[in-house]
């Protein structure tokens, strides 16, 4: 499996999480290439890895670049045919990988872009299965939601627990850093893949334990900041990806309603997120021009098999 799968784990000050979860990654990803991309941690994560996990490849960023760029760097270093993206707060269960890999191996050539894993999420003393997503347009915004936990297509594959075709990941340019520092970059990439004719699948039998509340975002960022980032990236996702004229018109016609609602609810993160998104428009344009398929196969697929916004969203109606 060494030439098949490269495990990419972005890390920022996650020494304790690595100590807890990396042993299960090593155990349950036997034979895989494992790469930890350290995003300029200051908690001795690198020293710990070098001391305890000598067979793991460590990529050290000189400065903090954020989740999207860290993953993209790991993908460039990877040698496997597939990228298994795992957060530091994720611990894979025994046998999880074989079932996910089988989706890519059913045909010699297929249009599977990525396989989402079943997150057994540990939240406040209870466990909830997550990992399959749906989305729809509501009052001019794309709103994503959880979908029933069963095998089938998923609106996005999580960048924290998903298996991706490396070649197609690179062809699409990987995660867009315009969504930094976090959230929506995996939704954006999955959506771009689907519009180019590729498929995202959810596999409920490929299970990982996900300790969300221990992750670096929840531990280091305030609720206000997290909500602001979410609003910012919700705006950016629409502005970047939706090119249907009617849906775009609806988006702007609904804006007075959303602004009035945020004002009445004193929802300051909404206004801060909107201003932050407008500031990011130049970098969004630059990044979008860079993350386009570079190979002939991808260009040909995009030309002959591309889907419209409505065609992609229609697949998730009723979920």
C-alpha positions in Angstrom: 0.0 0.0 0.0 3.1 2.2 0.2 2.8 3.4 -3.4 -1.0 3.8 -3.1 -1.7 6.0 -0.2 0.0 9.1 1.3 -1.4 10.3 4.6 -1.2 14.1 5.0 -1.6 15.5 8.5 -1.4 19.3 8.8 -0.3 20.3 12.3 -0.2 23.5 14.3 0.6 23.2 18.0 -0.9 19.8 18.1 1.7 17.9 20.0 -0.8 16.4 22.5 -3.2 15.4 19.7 -0.4 13.8 17.8 0.7 11.9 20.8 -2.9 10.6 21.3 -3.9 9.9 17.7 -0.8 9.3 15.6 -0.1 5.8 17.0 -3.5 4.7 15.5 -2.6 6.3 12.2 0.6 4.3 12.1 -1.1 1.1 13.2 -4.2 1.3 10.9 -2.4 2.8 7.8 0.3 0.1 7.7 2.5 0.5 4.7 1.3 4.0 3.9 3.6 7.0 3.4 2.8 9.4 6.4 3.6 13.1 6.1 3.1 15.6 8.8 3.2 19.2 7.6 4.1 21.3 10.6 2.7 24.9 10.2 5.4 26.7 12.3 4.3 25.2 15.6 5.9 26.6 18.8 4.9 23.7 21.1 7.8 21.4 20.2 5.7 19.3 17.9 8.6 18.8 15.5 11.0 17.7 18.2 8.4 15.3 19.5 7.8 13.7 16.1 11.5 13.3 15.4 12.0 11.6 18.7 8.9 9.3 18.7 8.1 8.7 15.0 11.3 8.3 13.1 9.7 6.8 10.0 7.3 9.7 9.4 8.2 12.4 6.9 8.1 15.9 8.4 7.7 19.0 6.4 8.4 22.2 8.3 6.9 25.5 7.2 9.0 28.4 8.3 5.9 30.5 8.9 2.3 29.7 9.6 0.6 29.4 6.2 -2.8 28.1 7.2 -4.7 24.8 6.7 -5.2 25.0 2.9 -1.6 25.8 2.0 -0.2 23.2 4.5 -2.3 20.4 2.9 -1.3 21.6 -0.6 2.4 21.5 0.4 1.9 17.9 1.7 0.2 16.9 -1.5 3.2 18.1 -3.5 5.6 16.0 -1.4 3.4 12.9 -1.5 4.3 10.0 -3.7 1.1 7.9 -3.3 -1.8 7.7 -5.8 -4.2 8.7 -3.2 -4.1 11.3 -0.4 -5.6 10.5 2.9 -6.2 13.8 4.7 -6.5 13.6 8.4 -6.6 16.3 11.1 -4.6 15.9 14.2 -7.8 15.3 16.2 -8.7 12.2 14.1 -7.9 8.6 15.0 -8.7 6.0 12.3 -10.3 2.7 13.2 -9.0 -0.7 12.1 -9.9 -1.7 8.6 -11.2 1.8 7.6 -8.9 2.3 4.6 -9.7 -0.8 2.5 -13.4 0.0 2.1 -12.6 3.6 1.0 -10.0 2.5 -1.4 -12.3 0.0 -3.0 -14.3 2.8 -4.6 -11.3 3.9 -6.6 -10.5 0.3 -7.7 -13.9 -0.8 -9.0 -13.0 0.3 -12.5 -9.7 0.9 -14.2 -10.8 4.4 -15.0 -13.5 6.1 -13.1 -14.6 9.6 -12.2 -14.4 9.2 -8.4 -12.7 12.3 -7.0 -12.8 11.6 -3.3 -14.3 9.3 -0.6 -15.6 10.8 2.6 -15.0 8.8 5.8 -17.6 8.3 8.5 -16.7 10.6 11.5 -17.6 9.1 14.8 -17.6 12.5 16.4 -17.1 12.7 20.2 -19.1 15.7 21.5 -19.8 16.5 25.1 -20.0 12.9 26.2 -21.9 11.5 23.3 -21.0 10.2 19.9 -22.6 11.3 16.6 -21.9 9.9 13.2 -21.0 12.6 10.6 -19.3 12.9 7.3 -22.0 13.0 4.6 -23.2 16.4 3.5 -25.9 18.0 1.5 -26.6 21.6 0.5 -29.2 23.9 -1.1 -29.7 27.5 -1.9 -31.7 29.3 0.7 -32.6 33.0 0.3 -29.6 33.6 -1.9 -27.0 31.7 0.1 -25.6 28.2 -0.2 -26.4 26.5 3.1 -24.7 23.1 3.8 -26.1 20.5 6.2 -25.7 17.0 7.4 -27.1 14.2 5.2 -28.3 10.8 6.3 -25.4 8.4 7.1 -25.7 5.9 4.3 -23.6 5.1 1.2 -24.0 7.5 -1.6 -22.9 10.8 -3.0 -21.9 13.6 -0.7 -21.8 17.3 -1.4 -18.3 17.5 0.0 -15.5 15.4 1.4 -13.9 16.7 4.5 -10.4 17.9 4.4 -10.0 16.5 7.9 -11.0 12.9 7.1 -11.2 12.1 3.4 -9.4 10.0 0.7 -8.7 11.9 -2.5 -7.3 11.0 -5.9 -4.0 12.8 -5.8 -3.7 13.4 -9.5 -7.2 15.0 -9.7 -6.6 16.9 -6.4 -3.5 18.5 -8.0 -5.2 19.0 -11.4 -7.9 21.1 -9.6 -5.2 23.1 -7.8 -5.9 21.7 -4.3 -7.5 23.8 -1.6 -7.9 27.5 -2.3 -6.0 29.6 0.3 -8.5 32.4 -0.2 -10.6 30.5 2.4 -7.9 30.8 5.0 -7.6 30.4 7.9 -10.1 27.5 7.9 -13.5 26.2 6.8 -15.2 25.9 3.4 -12.0 25.0 1.5 -13.0 21.4 1.3 -16.6 22.3 0.3 -15.1 24.6 -2.4 -12.8 21.9 -3.8 -15.5 19.2 -3.8 -17.9 21.6 -5.6 -15.3 22.4 -8.2 -14.7 18.7 -8.7 -18.4 18.0 -9.2 -18.9 20.8 -11.6 -16.0 19.3 -13.7 -17.9 16.0 -13.8 -16.3 14.2 -10.9 -18.0 12.4 -8.1 -17.7 12.6 -4.3 -18.7 9.4 -2.4 -19.4 8.8 1.3 -18.4 5.4 2.8 -20.2 4.7 6.1 -18.0 1.6 6.8 -14.8 3.6 6.8 -14.9 4.9 10.3 -12.6 7.3 12.2 -12.9 8.8 15.7 -13.0 12.6 15.6 -12.4 14.5 18.8 -13.7 17.9 17.5 -13.6 19.7 20.8 -9.9 18.9 21.2 -9.0 20.4 17.8 -6.8 23.5 17.5 -9.6 25.7 16.2 -12.0 25.0 19.0 -9.3 25.3 21.6 -7.6 28.5 20.3 -10.3 30.5 18.6 -13.3 32.3 20.1 -16.9 31.6 18.9 -17.0 35.2 17.5 -14.0 34.6 15.4 -15.2 31.2 14.1 -18.6 32.6 13.2 -16.9 35.5 11.4 -14.7 33.2 9.4 -17.8 31.1 8.5 -19.7 34.1 7.2 -16.7 35.4 5.3 -16.2 32.1 3.5 -19.9 31.6 2.8 -19.8 34.9 0.8 -16.6 33.9 -0.9 -17.9 30.5 -1.9 -20.9 32.0 -3.7 -18.9 34.8 -5.4 -16.3 32.4 -6.6 -18.3 29.4 -7.7 -21.9 30.2 -8.6 -22.0 31.4 -12.3 -25.7 30.8 -12.9 -27.1 34.3 -13.8 -30.5 33.8 -12.1 -29.0 32.3 -8.9 -26.5 35.2 -8.8 -29.4 37.7 -9.2 -31.2 36.1 -6.3 -28.1 36.3 -4.2 -27.9 40.0 -4.5 -31.7 40.6 -4.3 -31.7 38.8 -0.9 -28.8 40.8 0.5 -31.0 43.6 2.0 -33.0 41.0 3.9 -29.8 39.4 5.3 -28.3 42.7 6.3 -31.5 43.8 8.0 -31.8 40.5 9.9 -28.2 40.7 11.1 -28.8 44.3 12.3 -31.9 43.3 14.2 -30.1 40.3 15.8 -27.0 42.4 16.5 -25.1 39.7 14.5 -21.8 41.6 14.3 -19.9 38.6 12.9 -22.1 38.8 9.8 -21.0 42.4 9.0 -17.3 41.7 9.9 -17.4 38.6 7.7 -18.9 40.5 4.8 -16.2 43.2 5.0 -13.5 40.6 5.3 -14.9 38.8 2.2 -14.8 42.0 0.2 -11.2 42.7 1.1 -10.4 39.1 -0.1 -11.9 39.6 -3.6 -8.6 40.5 -5.3 -6.8 37.4 -3.8 -9.9 35.3 -4.7 -9.5 36.4 -8.3 -5.8 35.7 -8.4 -6.1 32.3 -6.7 -9.0 31.3 -8.9 -6.9 32.0 -12.0 -4.2 29.7 -10.6 -6.2 26.8 -9.4 -7.4 25.6 -12.8 -6.9 22.2 -14.3 -3.5 22.2 -15.9 -3.5 18.9 -17.8 -5.2 18.0 -21.0 -7.3 15.2 -19.4 -8.8 17.6 -16.9 -9.5 20.3 -19.6 -11.1 17.7 -21.8 -13.3 16.4 -18.9 -14.3 19.9 -17.9 -15.3 20.6 -21.5 -17.3 17.5 -22.2 -18.7 16.5 -18.7 -19.1 19.7 -16.8 -22.3 20.3 -14.8 -24.1 23.5 -14.1 -24.7 24.9 -10.6 -28.4 23.7 -10.8 -27.3 20.2 -11.9 -25.0 19.8 -9.0 -27.4 21.1 -6.4 -30.3 19.0 -7.8 -28.5 15.8 -6.8 -28.9 16.8 -3.1 -32.6 17.8 -3.2 -34.6 16.2 -0.4 -31.6 15.1 1.6 
